[in-house]
Structures are given as C-alpha cells and as structure tokens.
Amino acid sequence: MVKHSVDALARELLEQAHRVPAGRASRTLVGGHEQAMRQTVVALLDGHELAEHDNPGQATLLVLRGRVVLHAGTDTWDGRVGDLIEIPPARHSVAATEDAVVLLSAVPRERGQASN
C-alpha cells in the first residue's frame, strides 16, 4: 500500500507552476502503462489552461483548490473546491480562473473496454 499526501503535493505543484512560463505543473500519483486507472494532480495558475485536447476515455476532474472552467464545444462547467466534474466524451480544455489544483482520474479507452 502506498499513501500520498495530496495536500502537500498540491502546495509543491503550485510552487513549481509559479517557476515556469507555462504556469502549470503535474505529477501522476497512481497508474501508468501497467495499470488501467491513472490519477494525476495538476496545478494551474490563474489565467493559464490545458489547451483543447481529446478525451482520454472515462475521466473526472476533482477540484482540490481554486477554481477552473472546463470547456467542451459550446458547453461550459465551472468547478470550485470540492466539485467533481465528469469530463465529456469530446475535445475539451481546462482553464484556471484562480490558482487551482485538480485531481484528474482517467481510464483510457483502450484499457477501459472489455475484451471479447
């Protein structure tokens, strides 16, 4: 069993994000190529975003700090601390409207599909 301090990691990633021009930092806590589920903590500074990208499969975004907005086509979801947003099966982007930290949980399509 492995225990992670997500709160301490959130502080560390926000500090890292302040030191880079992209205004973001992340670290995968759970998962990788050998596992189906992946959980990644992402820090985004106010005014920065994760540009539009494809949906990885089943995915959720849990807001740990700050505020974010998820855009998918003409739909928009505002996320505040404690909000869990189900990421739609479409191209989307995530923007911070104040310094924010989110937990992205995802099961990629190719790993999440049942085999016949």
C-alpha positions in Angstrom: 0.0 0.0 0.0 1.2 3.5 -0.8 -0.1 6.6 0.9 0.2 10.1 -0.7 -0.3 13.5 0.8 -2.3 15.2 -1.9 -2.4 18.4 0.1 1.4 18.6 0.4 1.7 17.7 -3.3 -0.8 20.4 -4.2 1.4 23.0 -2.4 4.6 21.7 -4.1 3.0 21.7 -7.6 1.7 25.3 -7.2 5.2 26.4 -6.2 6.6 24.7 -9.3 3.9 26.2 -11.6 4.9 29.7 -10.3 8.5 29.0 -11.6 7.7 28.0 -15.2 6.3 30.1 -18.1 3.5 27.6 -18.8 2.0 28.2 -15.4 1.3 24.6 -14.7 2.9 21.5 -13.1 1.6 17.9 -12.6 2.5 14.6 -11.2 0.9 11.2 -11.7 0.2 9.5 -8.4 -1.4 6.3 -9.5 -1.2 4.4 -12.7 1.0 4.2 -15.7 1.3 1.9 -18.6 0.8 -1.2 -16.5 -2.5 0.0 -14.8 -5.9 0.8 -16.2 -6.7 3.8 -14.0 -4.4 6.9 -13.8 -4.7 9.7 -11.3 -2.7 12.9 -11.8 -2.6 16.0 -9.7 -2.4 19.1 -11.9 -1.7 22.7 -10.7 -2.7 25.6 -13.0 -2.1 29.2 -12.3 -4.8 31.8 -12.7 -5.2 32.7 -16.4 -3.4 29.5 -17.7 -5.0 26.5 -19.3 -4.7 23.0 -20.6 -5.3 23.6 -24.3 -8.1 21.7 -26.1 -7.3 18.0 -26.3 -9.1 14.7 -26.8 -11.0 12.9 -24.0 -8.8 10.0 -22.8 -11.8 7.8 -22.0 -13.7 7.7 -18.8 -12.4 10.7 -16.8 -13.3 13.0 -13.9 -11.8 16.2 -12.6 -12.0 16.9 -8.8 -11.2 20.5 -7.8 -8.9 20.4 -4.8 -8.0 24.2 -4.7 -9.1 27.3 -6.5 -11.5 27.5 -9.5 -11.4 26.1 -13.0 -13.6 26.2 -16.1 -13.9 23.1 -18.4 -15.0 23.9 -22.0 -16.2 21.3 -24.5 -17.7 22.8 -27.7 -20.4 25.2 -26.6 -20.7 23.7 -23.1 -19.0 25.1 -20.0 -18.7 23.8 -16.5 -17.4 25.9 -13.6 -15.6 24.0 -10.9 -14.9 25.1 -7.3 -13.2 23.3 -4.4 -15.0 20.0 -3.8 -16.7 19.9 -7.2 -16.3 16.7 -9.3 -16.8 17.2 -13.0 -17.4 14.3 -15.3 -15.3 15.0 -18.4 -17.5 14.7 -21.5 -16.5 12.3 -24.3 -15.4 15.2 -26.5 -12.5 17.6 -27.1 -12.2 19.9 -24.2 -9.9 22.4 -22.4 -9.5 23.4 -18.8 -8.7 27.0 -17.7 -7.9 28.3 -14.2 -9.9 31.3 -13.1 -7.7 31.5 -10.0 -4.7 29.4 -8.9 -6.0 25.9 -8.9 -5.2 22.3 -8.2 -7.2 19.4 -9.6 -7.1 15.6 -9.4 -7.6 14.1 -12.9 -8.8 10.4 -12.7 -8.9 8.6 -16.0 -9.3 5.1 -17.5 -8.1 5.3 -21.1 -10.5 3.9 -23.7 -8.2 1.0 -24.8 -7.8 -0.1 -21.2 -11.3 0.5 -20.1 -13.0 -1.6 -22.8 -14.0 -5.1 -22.0 -12.3 -7.7 -24.2 -14.4 -10.4 -26.0 
